Amino acid sequence: MLANIDLTVVWALIIAFAVFAYIVMDGFDLGIGILFPAFQPGHERDTAMNSIAPVWDGNETWLVLGGGGLFAVFPLAYAVIMPALYAPIIAMLLGLIFRGVAFEFRWRDPRHRALWDVAFTGGSVVAALAQGITLGALLQGIKVEGRAYAGGWWDWLTPFSLLVGLGIVCGYALLGATWLVMRTEGSLQERSRTFSLWLGAATVAVIVAVSAATPFLEGKYWERWFSMPSVLLTAQVPLLVAVASFLFFRLLRGGAERTPFLLALGLFLLSFVGLGISIFPDVVPGRITIWEAAAPYSSQVFLLVGASVLIPVILAYTAYSYWVFRGKVDAAGYH
């Protein structure tokens, strides 16, 4: 039966799922870190921390799965992408380390809590910005000659990659704010609701700006978005973004608690779909397809056996964690 299935496409979908799962799981976590200085020290900051304390450390599992899957299943793409994006990827990892260390130490070392709060915010901002720059640099194209990266050390740093980085920071902050609207009460919830309105507007503005710039980066992007008859299908994506944005602001202003967070995730999903429309089936846009970068078929089968066990276990554990720690939180929660 496997012989009739294109495992390369299956693995591309698995890695895409892992990346999006990371965005969903860790996005609001990083967003709370980005917004942290705007919360009052003491009750508000402790409550915000406690809303993610039971689940934050499992979110990077999806990042490991995505990166590990790329290395194992698409080794050529890994060998090209990593040298091109070493700087932002290392910055992201350092930011995640600082964020993780600060998360635990601010509770155990209250004398230096202000310092750990700065580290928590700084690590969150750096990690989010680096992820966006990495995505923007990949989307704008990587220079390849033969089977190797042929660009320079700073090729990743462009106005477009910085725009995407800013968009990810705004988007993650939006997820964090709407998460707190859903999980908290009182002054923190109202403050988060106000932040959500402003961040929602900023996120939509950046989505529009990135979407307008992307078709001009690569000829294939323009064809996939605007050629007939594919435009009849691709046009539904911006239409759905407009609908989701309208519902987001209307429900948020109307006092809804859960749906703004779900709609914010919907904006990320639609953006992710738009990314897929732009680059699929390339793994290095305009240079290397998923089939050219793929590992041997036997390796893909072997890895798929492990993934078929691992992914359901991760999903079950994650769902159980969120179910156990559901509901409203306060400053005296998990810790």
BELVEN-V397372 format. One record per pair of residues at least 24 apart in sequence whose ideal C-beta (glycine too) atoms are under 10 Angstrom apart, sorted by sequence separation. I is the first residue (numbers start at 1). J is the second residue. If there is no record, write none. Layout:
# BELVEN-V397372
I_J / I_J
This chain:
# BELVEN-V397372
28_52 / 32_56 / 95_119 / 98_122 / 99_123 / 133_157 / 136_160 / 137_161 / 140_164 / 174_198 / 175_199 / 98_123 / 99_124 / 133_158 / 136_161 / 137_162 / 139_164 / 173_198 / 174_199 / 241_266 / 244_269 / 245_270 / 26_52 / 29_55 / 30_56 / 97_123 / 98_124 / 99_125 / 135_161 / 136_162 / 138_164 / 173_199 / 174_200 / 211_237 / 240_266 / 241_267 / 244_270 / 28_55 / 29_56 / 95_122 / 96_123 / 99_126 / 133_160 / 134_161 / 136_163 / 137_164 / 172_199 / 174_201 / 211_238 / 240_267 / 243_270 / 28_56 / 29_57 / 95_123 / 96_124 / 98_126 / 99_127 / 133_161 / 136_164 / 137_165 / 170_198 / 171_199 / 174_202 / 175_203 / 26_55 / 30_59 / 63_92 / 94_123 / 95_124 / 98_127 / 99_128 / 132_161 / 133_162 / 135_164 / 136_165 / 170_199 / 171_200 / 173_202 / 174_203 / 240_269 / 241_270 / 25_55 / 26_56 / 29_59 / 63_93 / 95_125 / 96_126 / 97_127 / 132_162 / 133_163 / 134_164 / 135_165 / 136_166 / 169_199 / 170_200 / 173_203 / 174_204 / 208_238 / 211_241 / 240_270 / 241_271 / 25_56 / 28_59 / 29_60 / 92_123 / 95_126 / 96_127 / 132_163 / 133_164 / 134_165 / 136_167 / 170_201 / 171_202 / 172_203 / 207_238 / 239_270 / 26_58 / 27_59 / 94_126 / 95_127 / 132_164 / 133_165 / 135_167 / 136_168 / 170_202 / 171_203 / 238_270 / 241_273 / 25_58 / 26_59 / 60_93 / 63_96 / 93_126 / 94_127 / 95_128 / 129_162 / 131_164 / 132_165 / 133_166 / 135_168 / 169_202 / 170_203 / 171_204 / 208_241 / 237_270 / 240_273 / 241_274 / 25_59 / 26_60 / 92_126 / 93_127 / 95_129 / 96_130 / 131_165 / 132_166 / 134_168 / 169_203 / 170_204 / 207_241 / 208_242 / 236_270 / 237_271 / 240_274 / 24_59 / 25_60 / 26_61 / 91_126 / 92_127 / 95_130 / 96_131 / 129_164 / 130_165 / 132_167 / 133_168 / 167_202 / 168_203 / 170_205 / 171_206 / 23_59 / 25_61 / 26_62 / 60_96 / 91_127 / 92_128 / 94_130 / 95_131 / 129_165 / 132_168 / 166_202 / 167_203 / 170_206 / 171_207 / 237_273 / 238_274 / 22_59 / 25_62 / 26_63 / 59_96 / 92_129 / 93_130 / 128_165 / 129_166 / 131_168 / 132_169 / 169_206 / 170_207 / 204_241 / 208_245 / 236_273 / 237_274 / 21_59 / 22_60 / 24_62 / 25_63 / 88_126 / 91_129 / 92_130 / 128_166 / 130_168 / 131_169 / 132_170 / 167_205 / 168_206 / 204_242 / 207_245 / 22_61 / 23_62 / 91_130 / 92_131 / 128_167 / 129_168 / 132_171 / 167_206 / 234_273 / 237_276 / 21_61 / 22_62 / 23_63 / 60_100 / 90_130 / 91_131 / 92_132 / 128_168 / 129_169 / 132_172 / 166_206 / 167_207 / 204_244 / 234_274 / 237_277 / 21_62 / 22_63 / 88_129 / 89_130 / 92_133 / 127_168 / 128_169 / 131_172 / 165_206 / 204_245 / 20_62 / 21_63 / 22_64 / 88_130 / 89_131 / 91_133 / 92_134 / 127_169 / 128_170 / 164_206 / 167_209 / 203_245 / 18_61 / 19_62 / 22_65 / 56_99 / 57_100 / 87_130 / 88_131 / 91_134 / 126_169 / 128_171 / 129_172 / 163_206 / 166_209 / 167_210 / 234_277 / 18_62 / 19_63 / 21_65 / 22_66 / 56_100 / 88_132 / 89_133 / 125_169 / 128_172 / 166_210 / 201_245 / 204_248 / 233_277 / 234_278 / 17_62 / 18_63 / 21_66 / 22_67 / 85_130 / 88_133 / 89_134 / 124_169 / 127_172 / 128_173 / 164_209 / 200_245 / 203_248 / 204_249 / 18_64 / 19_65 / 20_66 / 57_103 / 87_133 / 88_134 / 163_209 / 164_210 / 18_65 / 19_66 / 56_103 / 57_104 / 87_134 / 88_135 / 125_172 / 163_210 / 201_248 / 230_277 / 17_65 / 18_66 / 19_67 / 85_133 / 88_136 / 124_172 / 125_173 / 128_176 / 200_248 / 201_249 / 17_66 / 18_67 / 85_134 / 88_137 / 124_173 / 160_209 / 164_213 / 200_249 / 225_274 / 15_65 / 16_66 / 18_68 / 19_69 / 53_103 / 84_134 / 85_135 / 87_137 / 160_210 / 163_213 / 164_214 / 14_65 / 15_66 / 18_69 / 19_70 / 52_103 / 53_104 / 197_248 / 14_66 / 15_67 / 17_69 / 18_70 / 85_137 / 124_176 / 196_248 / 197_249 / 200_252 / 224_276 / 225_277 / 15_68 / 16_69 / 81_134 / 84_137 / 85_138 / 160_213 / 196_249 / 224_277 / 225_278 / 15_69 / 49_103 / 53_107 / 84_138 / 159_213 / 160_214 / 224_278 / 14_69 / 15_70 / 197_252 / 224_279 / 81_137 / 160_216 / 196_252 / 197_253 / 221_277 / 222_278 / 224_280 / 12_69 / 15_72 / 49_106 / 50_107 / 81_138 / 84_141 / 85_142 / 160_217 / 196_253 / 221_278 / 11_69 / 12_70 / 15_73 / 49_107 / 84_142 / 194_252 / 220_278 / 221_279 / 11_70 / 14_73 / 15_74 / 83_142 / 84_143 / 193_252 / 220_279 / 46_106 / 84_144 / 193_253 / 200_260 / 207_267 / 211_271 / 214_274 / 218_278 / 11_72 / 12_73 / 45_106 / 46_107 / 81_142 / 203_264 / 207_268 / 210_271 / 214_275 / 217_278 / 218_279 / 11_73 / 12_74 / 15_77 / 33_95 / 80_142 / 193_255 / 220_282 / 10_73 / 11_74 / 80_143 / 81_144 / 86_149 / 193_256 / 197_260 / 200_263 / 204_267 / 207_270 / 211_274 / 214_277 / 215_278 / 80_144 / 85_149 / 193_257 / 196_260 / 200_264 / 203_267 / 207_271 / 210_274 / 214_278 / 218_282 / 221_285 / 8_73 / 30_95 / 33_98 / 77_142 / 83_148 / 84_149 / 196_261 / 199_264 / 203_268 / 206_271 / 210_275 / 214_279 / 220_285 / 221_286 / 7_73 / 8_74 / 30_96 / 33_99 / 36_102 / 83_149 / 84_150 / 87_153 / 220_286 / 46_113 / 80_147 / 82_149 / 83_150 / 84_151 / 86_153 / 87_154 / 89_156 / 193_260 / 200_267 / 207_274 / 211_278 / 218_285 / 219_286 / 45_113 / 49_117 / 63_131 / 76_144 / 79_147 / 80_148 / 81_149 / 83_151 / 84_152 / 88_156 / 189_257 / 192_260 / 196_264 / 203_271 / 217_285 / 218_286 / 30_99 / 33_102 / 79_148 / 80_149 / 84_153 / 87_156 / 88_157 / 217_286 / 26_96 / 29_99 / 33_103 / 79_149 / 80_150 / 83_153 / 85_155 / 86_156 / 87_157 / 178_248 / 42_113 / 49_120 / 76_147 / 80_151 / 84_155 / 85_156 / 139_210 / 181_252 / 257_328 / 41_113 / 45_117 / 76_148 / 84_156 / 185_257 / 26_99 / 41_114 / 88_161 / 140_213 / 184_257 / 29_103 / 132_206 / 136_210 / 139_213 / 140_214 / 174_248 / 178_252 / 181_255 / 182_256 / 183_257 / 45_120 / 135_210 / 139_214 / 177_252 / 181_256 / 182_257 / 183_258 / 41_117 / 85_161 / 141_217 / 181_257 / 182_258 / 88_165 / 136_213 / 140_217 / 141_218 / 181_258 / 182_259 / 39_117 / 132_210 / 136_214 / 139_217 / 140_218 / 178_256 / 181_259 / 182_260 / 183_261 / 139_218 / 178_257 / 181_260 / 182_261 / 37_117 / 141_221 / 178_258 / 181_261 / 182_262 / 36_117 / 37_118 / 136_217 / 178_259 / 179_260 / 180_261 / 36_118 / 139_221 / 178_260 / 179_261 / 37_120 / 38_121 / 177_260 / 178_261 / 181_264 / 33_117 / 36_120 / 37_121 / 177_261 / 178_262 / 36_121 / 176_261 / 178_263 / 179_264 / 33_119 / 34_120 / 35_121 / 36_122 / 174_260 / 175_261 / 178_264 / 179_265 / 33_120 / 34_121 / 174_261 / 177_264 / 178_265 / 32_120 / 33_121 / 34_122 / 36_124 / 37_125 / 176_264 / 32_121 / 33_122 / 35_124 / 36_125 / 175_264 / 33_123 / 34_124 / 174_264 / 175_265 / 33_124 / 34_125 / 174_265 / 32_124 / 33_125 / 172_264 / 175_267 / 30_123 / 31_124 / 33_126 / 34_127 / 171_264 / 174_267 / 175_268 / 30_124 / 33_127 / 34_128 / 174_268 / 29_124 / 30_125 / 33_128 / 34_129 / 30_126 / 171_267 / 172_268 / 30_127 / 31_128 / 171_268 / 26_124 / 29_127 / 30_128 / 30_129 / 168_268 / 171_271 / 26_127 / 27_128 / 30_131 / 26_128 / 168_271 / 27_131 / 167_271 / 26_131 / 23_131 / 22_131 / 19_131 / 19_135 / 52_176 / 51_176 / 52_179 / 48_176 / 51_179 / 52_180 / 51_180 / 48_179 / 51_182 / 52_183 / 48_180 / 51_183 / 47_180 / 50_183 / 51_184 / 50_184 / 34_169 / 38_173 / 48_183 / 149_284 / 34_170 / 44_180 / 47_183 / 48_184 / 139_275 / 35_172 / 47_184 / 51_188 / 138_275 / 150_287 / 30_168 / 31_169 / 34_172 / 35_173 / 47_185 / 149_287 / 30_169 / 31_170 / 33_172 / 34_173 / 35_174 / 38_177 / 47_186 / 139_278 / 189_328 / 31_171 / 32_172 / 33_173 / 34_174 / 36_176 / 44_184 / 47_187 / 48_188 / 135_275 / 139_279 / 144_284 / 27_168 / 30_171 / 31_172 / 32_173 / 34_175 / 35_176 / 39_180 / 47_188 / 138_279 / 143_284 / 147_288 / 188_329 / 30_172 / 31_173 / 34_176 / 35_177 / 44_186 / 46_188 / 47_189 / 142_284 / 144_286 / 145_287 / 183_325 / 186_328 / 188_330 / 29_172 / 30_173 / 31_174 / 32_175 / 33_176 / 34_177 / 43_186 / 44_187 / 45_188 / 141_284 / 142_285 / 144_287 / 183_326 / 185_328 / 188_331 / 27_171 / 28_172 / 31_175 / 32_176 / 43_187 / 44_188 / 48_192 / 141_285 / 142_286 / 143_287 / 144_288 / 183_327 / 184_328 / 185_329 / 186_330 / 23_168 / 27_172 / 28_173 / 30_175 / 31_176 / 32_177 / 35_180 / 43_188 / 138_283 / 140_285 / 141_286 / 142_287 / 147_292 / 182_327 / 183_328 / 184_329 / 185_330 / 26_172 / 27_173 / 28_174 / 29_175 / 30_176 / 31_177 / 138_284 / 139_285 / 140_286 / 141_287 / 142_288 / 147_293 / 182_328 / 183_329 / 184_330 / 27_174 / 28_175 / 29_176 / 31_178 / 32_179 / 40_187 / 44_191 / 138_285 / 184_331 / 23_171 / 27_175 / 28_176 / 31_179 / 32_180 / 39_187 / 40_188 / 44_192 / 23_172 / 26_175 / 27_176 / 28_177 / 31_180 / 39_188 / 180_329 / 28_178 / 29_179 / 183_333 / 24_175 / 28_179 / 40_191 / 23_175 / 27_179 / 28_180 / 39_191 / 38_191 / 39_192 / 28_182 / 38_192 / 28_183 / 35_191 / 38_194 / 39_195 / 35_192 / 38_195 / 32_192 / 35_195 / 31_195 / 35_199 / 34_199 / 31_199 / 84_284 / 81_283 / 80_283 / 81_284 / 80_284 / 77_282 / 78_283 / 77_283 / 76_283 / 77_284 / 80_287 / 81_288 / 76_284 / 80_288 / 74_283 / 73_283 / 74_284 / 77_287 / 77_288 / 76_288 / 77_289 / 81_293 / 70_283 / 77_290 / 80_293 / 74_288 / 79_293 / 77_292 / 78_293 / 74_290 / 76_292 / 77_293 / 73_290 / 74_291 / 76_293 / 77_294 / 74_292 / 75_293 / 76_294 / 74_293 / 75_294 / 76_295 / 73_293 / 74_294 / 75_295 / 73_294 / 74_295 / 73_295 / 70_293 / 72_295 / 71_295 / 75_299 / 73_299 / 74_300 / 72_299 / 73_300 / 107_334 / 108_335 / 72_300 / 107_335 / 106_335 / 72_302 / 73_303 / 72_303 / 73_304 / 104_335 / 28_261 / 31_264 / 69_303 / 72_306 / 73_307 / 68_303 / 72_307 / 28_264 / 27_264 / 28_265 / 27_265 / 69_307 / 24_265 / 27_268 / 23_265 / 65_307 / 24_268 / 20_265 / 23_268 / 24_269 / 65_310 / 23_269 / 65_311 / 20_268 / 23_271 / 24_272 / 20_269 / 23_272 / 61_310 / 62_311 / 65_314 / 20_272 / 62_314 / 19_272 / 20_273 / 61_314 / 20_275 / 16_272 / 19_275 / 20_276 / 58_314 / 61_317 / 62_318 / 61_318 / 16_275 / 58_317 / 59_318 / 16_276 / 58_318 / 13_276 / 55_318 / 58_321 / 12_276 / 16_280 / 58_322 / 55_321 / 13_280 / 54_321 / 55_322 / 12_280 / 15_283 / 54_322 / 12_281 / 55_324 / 54_324 / 55_325 / 9_280 / 12_283 / 54_325 / 9_281 / 53_325 / 8_281 / 52_325 / 51_325 / 8_283 / 15_290 / 50_325 / 54_329 / 53_329 / 12_289 / 51_328 / 52_329 / 12_290 / 51_329 / 11_290 / 12_291 / 50_329 / 51_330 / 54_333 / 55_334 / 49_329 / 50_330 / 53_333 / 54_334 / 8_289 / 9_290 / 12_293 / 47_328 / 48_329 / 50_331 / 53_334 / 54_335 / 8_290 / 9_291 / 12_294 / 47_329 / 49_331 / 50_332 / 51_333 / 52_334 / 53_335 / 8_291 / 11_294 / 46_329 / 47_330 / 48_331 / 50_333 / 51_334 / 6_290 / 8_292 / 11_295 / 46_330 / 47_331 / 49_333 / 50_334 / 6_291 / 8_293 / 9_294 / 46_331 / 47_332 / 49_334 / 50_335 / 8_294 / 45_331 / 46_332 / 47_333 / 49_335 / 7_294 / 8_295 / 43_330 / 44_331 / 46_333 / 6_294 / 7_295 / 43_331 / 8_297 / 11_300 / 14_303 / 18_307 / 42_331 / 43_332 / 46_335 / 7_297 / 10_300 / 14_304 / 21_311 / 7_299 / 8_300 / 11_303 / 15_307 / 7_300 / 11_304 / 14_307 / 18_311 / 21_314 / 25_318 / 3_297 / 6_300 / 7_301 / 10_304 / 14_308 / 17_311 / 21_315 / 24_318 / 2_297 / 7_303 / 11_307 / 18_314 / 7_304 / 10_307 / 14_311 / 21_318 / 25_322 / 2_300 / 3_301 / 2_301 / 5_304 / 2_304
